[in-house]
């Protein structure tokens, strides 16, 4: 069973999606924080019914945790997640770092 292509930069993600769209392919995205389960996998399957390519993001977003919640204890199991995505036939896993998603000087408007 093959695993999806893994990219960790927004630039690489955009380039791949641009190539697929140039080829006339529809692209679906399933955003996750990893620790995948059957619900996530069912979303991948539905995405592939709607589009020819499926991107799954795996990003544990620190902004989604309150100060009293323990970000460090959130399960991270990338190898297992990639195996599951391969079995579900996801095409690409986007696995950015916090620095990639929130670069220095980042601010919301």
C-alpha positions in Angstrom: 0.0 0.0 0.0 1.5 3.4 -1.0 1.4 6.5 1.1 0.3 9.9 0.0 2.8 12.5 -1.1 3.8 14.5 1.9 4.5 18.2 1.7 5.1 20.6 4.5 5.2 24.0 2.8 2.4 26.2 1.5 4.4 26.8 -1.6 4.7 23.1 -2.4 1.0 22.5 -1.7 0.0 25.4 -4.0 2.2 24.1 -6.7 0.8 20.6 -6.6 -2.8 21.9 -6.6 -2.0 24.2 -9.4 -0.6 21.3 -11.5 -3.7 19.2 -10.8 -6.1 22.0 -11.7 -4.1 22.7 -14.8 -4.7 19.1 -15.8 -8.5 19.6 -15.3 -8.7 17.7 -12.0 -10.9 18.6 -9.1 -9.2 18.8 -5.7 -10.9 18.2 -2.3 -9.4 19.0 1.1 -10.0 17.3 4.4 -8.6 19.4 7.3 -7.5 17.5 10.4 -5.3 17.7 13.5 -4.1 14.2 12.9 -4.8 11.2 15.2 -7.0 10.0 12.4 -10.0 7.7 13.0 -12.8 6.2 11.0 -14.6 9.5 10.7 -11.6 11.2 9.1 -11.2 8.2 6.7 -14.9 8.4 5.7 -14.4 12.1 4.8 -11.5 11.1 2.6 -13.6 8.6 0.8 -16.4 11.1 0.3 -13.9 13.7 -0.9 -12.7 11.2 -3.5 -16.3 10.6 -4.7 -16.5 14.4 -5.3 -13.0 15.1 -6.7 -10.2 13.3 -8.5 -7.6 14.3 -5.9 -7.8 14.5 -2.1 -5.5 16.6 0.1 -5.5 15.9 3.9 -4.0 18.5 6.2 -2.5 17.3 9.4 -1.8 20.3 11.6 -2.1 20.5 15.4 -3.1 24.1 15.6 -1.9 25.7 18.9 -4.5 28.5 18.5 -7.3 25.9 19.1 -6.1 25.1 22.6 -7.0 27.2 25.6 -4.3 27.9 28.2 -5.8 25.3 30.5 -5.6 22.6 27.7 -2.5 20.6 27.1 -1.3 21.1 23.6 1.8 19.0 24.3 -0.4 15.9 25.1 -2.4 16.0 21.9 -1.6 12.7 20.1 0.8 12.9 17.2 1.2 9.7 15.2 2.2 10.8 11.7 3.4 7.4 10.5 0.1 5.8 11.5 -1.9 8.6 9.9 0.0 8.3 6.6 -0.6 4.5 6.5 -4.3 5.2 7.0 -4.3 7.8 4.3 -2.5 5.5 1.9 -5.1 2.8 2.5 -7.9 5.3 1.9 -6.1 6.5 -1.3 -5.6 10.1 -0.3 -3.2 11.8 -2.8 -1.4 14.3 -0.6 -0.8 15.0 3.1 0.0 18.6 4.0 1.9 18.6 7.3 3.1 22.1 8.0 5.0 23.3 11.0 3.6 26.0 13.3 6.2 28.3 11.8 5.0 27.6 8.2 1.4 28.4 9.2 2.2 31.4 11.5 5.4 32.9 10.1 7.2 35.7 12.0 5.2 38.9 11.8 2.0 37.1 11.2 -1.1 38.9 12.4 -4.8 38.6 11.7 -6.8 41.5 10.4 
